[in-house]
Amino acid sequence: MSYELTYFALPALAESSRLAFTLGGIAFKDNMVDGEAWGKMKGGPEHPLTSGGLPWLSVDGGKKYGQSAAVARYVGKIAKYEGKALYPEDPLAALEVDGVMDAVKDMFDNVGKTFAIQDAAEKVAARKKLLEDGQPVHTWMTRFNKMAEQSSSGYLVGDSPTLADLALFCSVNLMRCGFLDGMDMTLLEPFPALKAHKEKIASLPPIQAYYDGYAGPGAEMRAPFKVGA
């Protein structure tokens, strides 16, 4: 089967799916589009009715499927790393993975709200506020740090990487990559277990090779995703 993933060069909503394909050793076309191309695609005959925007996934050149979490779960079901699916077949394990993915979304939704702030200085201040003790992003990061501390395997669910790990890895590094003014590379310093988790995922050989060899659009934003960053 052939797969085409369409999204922007930004390491955001489609990055978990990119990494799931990569971990599973599944070839896919990474169709990175710019704003102009998206404008021509938006609302067209191929625009999935379930999707307000990108990413889209097409299989064997057929219809486009939308919603980033749905796409990630599909890829997680077909992709295996060292013989284990990235989205567990066991319903309880899948429930755990879904819970982490939803929690990561809840955390980042707080950041998403800041895009509506027009004044640049006010936007930066709002984002910095989110990182203060007792504020939403800091509270979520503290919870994820505790999850990482309590894990005997270093993974968030079970003893192998899952979409839960990829969702958190991608969201945390998106906040560190320089795309979001007011957030930077120091984000993980107060959270040592979460920093260790980031290193564990970055050190998985297929992921390390992907980022070390990446020279496409948005390469500078992917620097925090690398081992040791």
ChimeraX attribute file (.defattr): number of C-alpha atoms within 10 A of each C-alpha:
attribute: neighborCount
match mode: 1-to-1
recipient: residues
	/A:1	8
	/A:2	12
	/A:3	18
	/A:4	18
	/A:5	22
	/A:6	20
	/A:7	23
	/A:8	22
	/A:9	18
	/A:10	18
	/A:11	22
	/A:12	17
	/A:13	20
	/A:14	27
	/A:15	23
	/A:16	27
	/A:17	26
	/A:18	21
	/A:19	22
	/A:20	31
	/A:21	23
	/A:22	20
	/A:23	21
	/A:24	21
	/A:25	13
	/A:26	16
	/A:27	12
	/A:28	15
	/A:29	13
	/A:30	16
	/A:31	15
	/A:32	17
	/A:33	17
	/A:34	12
	/A:35	9
	/A:36	8
	/A:37	11
	/A:38	16
	/A:39	11
	/A:40	9
	/A:41	14
	/A:42	14
	/A:43	14
	/A:44	9
	/A:45	8
	/A:46	13
	/A:47	18
	/A:48	19
	/A:49	11
	/A:50	10
	/A:51	15
	/A:52	12
	/A:53	16
	/A:54	21
	/A:55	25
	/A:56	23
	/A:57	29
	/A:58	17
	/A:59	14
	/A:60	9
	/A:61	11
	/A:62	12
	/A:63	13
	/A:64	19
	/A:65	21
	/A:66	21
	/A:67	18
	/A:68	22
	/A:69	20
	/A:70	14
	/A:71	19
	/A:72	26
	/A:73	21
	/A:74	16
	/A:75	25
	/A:76	24
	/A:77	17
	/A:78	14
	/A:79	23
	/A:80	22
	/A:81	19
	/A:82	10
	/A:83	9
	/A:84	16
	/A:85	20
	/A:86	29
	/A:87	26
	/A:88	21
	/A:89	11
	/A:90	8
	/A:91	10
	/A:92	10
	/A:93	15
	/A:94	19
	/A:95	14
	/A:96	16
	/A:97	24
	/A:98	17
	/A:99	13
	/A:100	21
	/A:101	19
	/A:102	15
	/A:103	18
	/A:104	22
	/A:105	17
	/A:106	15
	/A:107	21
	/A:108	18
	/A:109	13
	/A:110	16
	/A:111	18
	/A:112	13
	/A:113	12
	/A:114	17
	/A:115	12
	/A:116	8
	/A:117	12
	/A:118	9
	/A:119	8
	/A:120	12
	/A:121	11
	/A:122	13
	/A:123	20
	/A:124	16
	/A:125	14
	/A:126	17
	/A:127	22
	/A:128	16
	/A:129	16
	/A:130	20
	/A:131	18
	/A:132	12
	/A:133	11
	/A:134	12
	/A:135	13
	/A:136	19
	/A:137	23
	/A:138	19
	/A:139	16
	/A:140	18
	/A:141	21
	/A:142	18
	/A:143	15
	/A:144	21
	/A:145	20
	/A:146	15
	/A:147	17
	/A:148	24
	/A:149	19
	/A:150	13
	/A:151	15
	/A:152	11
	/A:153	13
	/A:154	22
	/A:155	20
	/A:156	25
	/A:157	23
	/A:158	15
	/A:159	12
	/A:160	16
	/A:161	25
	/A:162	25
	/A:163	29
	/A:164	24
	/A:165	24
	/A:166	24
	/A:167	26
	/A:168	25
	/A:169	23
	/A:170	24
	/A:171	19
	/A:172	23
	/A:173	24
	/A:174	25
	/A:175	22
	/A:176	24
	/A:177	19
	/A:178	17
	/A:179	13
	/A:180	17
	/A:181	16
	/A:182	20
	/A:183	19
	/A:184	17
	/A:185	15
	/A:186	8
	/A:187	16
	/A:188	19
	/A:189	10
	/A:190	13
	/A:191	19
	/A:192	14
	/A:193	21
	/A:194	25
	/A:195	19
	/A:196	16
	/A:197	23
	/A:198	27
	/A:199	18
	/A:200	16
	/A:201	23
	/A:202	23
	/A:203	16
	/A:204	15
	/A:205	11
	/A:206	19
	/A:207	20
	/A:208	17
	/A:209	14
	/A:210	17
	/A:211	18
	/A:212	15
	/A:213	10
	/A:214	14
	/A:215	11
	/A:216	9
	/A:217	14
	/A:218	14
	/A:219	15
	/A:220	12
	/A:221	17
	/A:222	22
	/A:223	18
	/A:224	22
	/A:225	25
	/A:226	19
	/A:227	17
	/A:228	11
	/A:229	14
